[in-house]
Amino acid sequence: HLMGWLNQSLVAYTRLLPKGVGYNNYASIGRVVTAPAVRRTGAGKLLMQESIAQLFWLFGQQPIKIGAQLYLKKFYESLGFVQISEVYLEDGIEHIHMLRNSSF
C-alpha cells in the first residue's frame, strides 16, 4: 500500500501488486484514489509517479498493467500507459486495460 498524507489526513492511496496477483503476467497498480481536496493539484500525477517508482523498487523493473476508468485515459497516457483492450464495464463504469513498459 502506498499512502499520501497531508496535515495528518490520508489524501492519496494506491495498492501495489506483484506479478501474478492482479494479473497473471503483470505487476499492477490498483485502487488509485485521491481525496477531493487535492484533486487538480498534481497530487494524482505525483501519486502515480511514486507508485511506479515504488513498484519497481519492490518487485523489479517490469511492465505494469492497470484497469483504468476510460475518462482517465489521457492522464495515464501521460505516464506512459497505452490502451490494450476494448472498453468494458466494471461496476457500471467504462474501463480499459492499459500497459506501461518498464523502459518508458
VENHU-V943956 format. One record per residue. N is the residue number from 1. RES is the residue in one small letter. PSI is psi in whole degrees, -180 to 180 (NA if undefined). OMEGA is omega in degrees with one decimal (NA if undefined). D_FIRST is the distance of its C-alpha to the first C-alpha in Angstrom with 1 decimal. Layout:
<<N:RES:PSI:OMEGA:D_FIRST> <N:RES:PSI:OMEGA:D_FIRST>>
This chain:
<<1:h:136:175.5:0.0> <2:l:125:-175.9:3.8> <3:m:141:175.5:6.4> <4:g:132:-175.8:10.1> <5:w:146:174.6:12.9> <6:l:118:179.9:16.6> <7:n:47:177.9:19.2> <8:q:18:175.4:17.0> <9:s:134:175.2:15.8> <10:l:119:-176.3:12.3> <11:v:-7:-178.1:13.3> <12:a:145:-176.1:10.6> <13:y:141:166.7:7.2> <14:t:161:174.5:5.9> <15:r:124:-179.0:4.6> <16:l:123:-174.8:5.9> <17:l:131:176.4:8.8> <18:p:165:176.9:11.7> <19:k:136:176.7:15.2> <20:g:-10:-179.6:16.6> <21:v:-61:178.1:13.9> <22:g:-40:180.0:13.9> <23:y:142:-175.8:17.1> <24:n:-44:-171.8:19.6> <25:n:12:-175.4:20.2> <26:y:147:165.1:17.3> <27:a:164:-176.4:13.7> <28:s:158:171.6:11.9> <29:i:125:-177.7:9.6> <30:g:174:178.8:9.6> <31:r:45:179.6:9.6> <32:v:122:-179.2:10.4> <33:v:141:171.3:11.8> <34:t:147:178.5:13.7> <35:a:147:178.1:16.1> <36:p:-33:-177.7:19.7> <37:a:-24:-177.5:20.7> <38:v:4:178.0:18.9> <39:r:147:-178.1:19.8> <40:r:25:176.9:22.4> <41:t:-3:-173.9:21.7> <42:g:-3:-178.6:19.8> <43:a:-38:179.8:16.4> <44:g:-42:178.8:15.3> <45:k:-44:177.0:16.7> <46:l:-42:177.9:15.2> <47:l:-47:-179.2:11.7> <48:m:-39:177.7:12.4> <49:q:-44:179.7:14.3> <50:e:-35:177.4:11.6> <51:s:-43:178.0:9.1> <52:i:-47:-179.8:12.2> <53:a:-44:-179.0:13.1> <54:q:-38:176.5:9.9> <55:l:-44:177.8:10.1> <56:f:-41:-179.9:13.8> <57:w:-43:-177.5:13.4> <58:l:-43:-168.7:11.4> <59:f:0:-177.6:13.3> <60:g:154:-179.2:16.4> <61:q:124:-175.0:17.8> <62:q:166:176.0:18.4> <63:p:150:-179.8:18.7> <64:i:129:177.5:15.9> <65:k:137:178.1:16.7> <66:i:158:168.0:15.5> <67:g:110:-172.3:17.1> <68:a:143:171.3:18.0> <69:q:135:-173.4:20.1> <70:l:-39:-176.6:23.5> <71:y:-13:178.2:24.2> <72:l:11:-177.2:21.3> <73:k:-50:-177.9:22.9> <74:k:-37:176.6:24.4> <75:f:-50:-179.1:21.2> <76:y:-32:175.2:19.4> <77:e:-35:179.4:22.7> <78:s:-16:178.3:22.7> <79:l:7:176.0:19.6> <80:g:3:178.2:21.5> <81:f:147:175.5:20.7> <82:v:146:179.8:23.8> <83:q:134:-179.7:24.6> <84:i:9:179.5:25.3> <85:s:168:170.3:26.1> <86:e:168:176.2:28.3> <87:v:138:175.3:27.1> <88:y:158:179.1:26.0> <89:l:133:172.7:25.3> <90:e:119:-176.3:22.2> <91:d:35:178.0:22.6> <92:g:8:-178.8:25.6> <93:i:135:178.6:23.9> <94:e:130:179.7:24.8> <95:h:163:170.5:22.2> <96:i:153:169.8:22.6> <97:h:141:179.5:20.9> <98:m:153:-177.8:20.4> <99:l:138:175.0:20.2> <100:r:123:175.5:19.6> <101:n:153:-176.3:21.5> <102:s:-15:-174.4:20.2> <103:s:11:-178.5:23.3> <104:f:NA:NA:23.0>>
